[in-house]
Amino acid sequence: MTIVTTPRRKCKLATPPLAVLYALVILSEMLAADGAVNSARIRHGALRELDNSPSIHFAALGDWGAHPTSLRRRNGQLAVADGVASWLDKISDENHEVGDESAPFILSLGDNFYPAGVNDLDDMTERFADTFEEVYSHDAFDNVPWYAIAGNHDHRGNVTAQMNFPGSSRWIFPDHFHRVVREVRIPGGNVDRDTMKVEILAIDSIQLADSSDISLEVTTRSTQWIQHHLQHSDADYLIVAGHYPARMTTILDELLPDHRVSAYVAGHDHCQKHEIKNGVDHFISGAGMEVNSLSHEECWHDTVDDNNYLGGFLSFHARVDKMVVVFHDETGTELQSVEVAPRNTNKHVGLEGSIEIA
């Protein structure tokens, strides 16, 4: 099997679109009006303030797998790829080696191949070359692993054909449910804990959805897998990542608050969003190739012209004292950030509200 790749493209940081600047004004007004949102946790310029403390960095983006014939979506995917590459250039350390626990990685939130996933291994080989290798071809992506999960569009095809794909060492998709664990040593740490750990439970939320036609046996087994790992996690930051937002799965809405989950990260809605439900931070990062206010109206202000806003992604920066979650537009420009406390501190239980990025 041969995967054809194109020459690497150099990423270029563009001027922020006017829609993004206008949206920031909208956002500041909304935050001022909504007392339920903890505005002290909403920050700007967070990346500039990160010091050299031991950290774990990753980007999260979903709904990025544009078909090459869909030019508008393809252009959006290419633009967001440039932005992610720009972010990787900023936070990467030349001393990072392959397999380094602190080296950055990508969390892929599903809908990897539009419009209907892939049919078999041959189809996966072709689509992977067209939709992944040709797009994420910047030098910054060298040896950066992509931990993947399935979305509803992937389930229209053969999801198992995407798993354990032999055509790339970057693509890591071992099963419907899998874990990503990173741990870094903390200089001067105490005897009880001299490391900081991030654990991500990457789940197939389509199997858990309220509208799912998956068998009860599969759903039960999947729920038990999540419960087991939630109960036994000793991570400083415990993150659950699925394609569907938690509102579409009653099971997740019940499980997440009971196990001190740091954050739930999802795609599906083609936008970026943050809200707090029962003390858990919920993030949407489904703008990997476009924003679409028509199909996901709950994410957008009616006044935003999404034709001038191509997409975006989230980046996560976990340290001993806090995890900073940054919203980026398609150029990699920071829009705003949210701070999440480690699990060994009191969280904002009962705090409700939401903010939206457009």
Stockholm file with secondary structure:
# STOCKHOLM 1.0

chainA/1-358         MTIVTTPRRKCKLATPPLAVLYALVILSEMLAADGAVNSARIRHGALRELDNSPSIHFAALGDWGAHPTSLRRRNGQLAVADGVASWLDKISDENHEVGDESAPFILSLGDNFYPAGVNDLDDMTERFADTFEEVYSHDAFDNVPWYAIAGNHDHRGNVTAQMNFPGSSRWIFPDHFHRVVREVRIPGGNVDRDTMKVEILAIDSIQLADSSDISLEVTTRSTQWIQHHLQHSDADYLIVAGHYPARMTTILDELLPDHRVSAYVAGHDHCQKHEIKNGVDHFISGAGMEVNSLSHEECWHDTVDDNNYLGGFLSFHARVDKMVVVFHDETGTELQSVEVAPRNTNKHVGLEGSIEIA
#=GR chainA/1-358 SS CCCCCCCCCCCCCCCCCHHHHHHHHHHHHHHHHCTTSCGGGEESSHHHHCCSSCCEEEEEECSCCCCTTCHHHHHHHHHHHHHHHHHHHHHCCTTCCTTCTTSCEEEECSCCSTTTCCSSHHHHHHHIIIIIITTSCSGGGTTCCEEECCCTTGGGSCGGGTTTCTTCSSEECCSSSEEEEEEEECTTCCSSCCEEEEEEEECCGGGTCTTCCSCHHHHHHHHHHHHHHHHHCCCSEEEEECSSCGGGCHHHHHHGGGGTCCEEEECSSSSEEEEEETTEEEEEECCSSCCCTTTCGGGCCTTCCGGGCCCEEEEEEECSSCEEEEEEETTCCEEEEEEECCTTSCCCTTCCEEEEEC
#=GC SS_cons         CCCCCCCCCCCCCCCCCHHHHHHHHHHHHHHHHCTTSCGGGEESSHHHHCCSSCCEEEEEECSCCCCTTCHHHHHHHHHHHHHHHHHHHHHCCTTCCTTCTTSCEEEECSCCSTTTCCSSHHHHHHHIIIIIITTSCSGGGTTCCEEECCCTTGGGSCGGGTTTCTTCSSEECCSSSEEEEEEEECTTCCSSCCEEEEEEEECCGGGTCTTCCSCHHHHHHHHHHHHHHHHHCCCSEEEEECSSCGGGCHHHHHHGGGGTCCEEEECSSSSEEEEEETTEEEEEECCSSCCCTTTCGGGCCTTCCGGGCCCEEEEEEECSSCEEEEEEETTCCEEEEEEECCTTSCCCTTCCEEEEEC
//
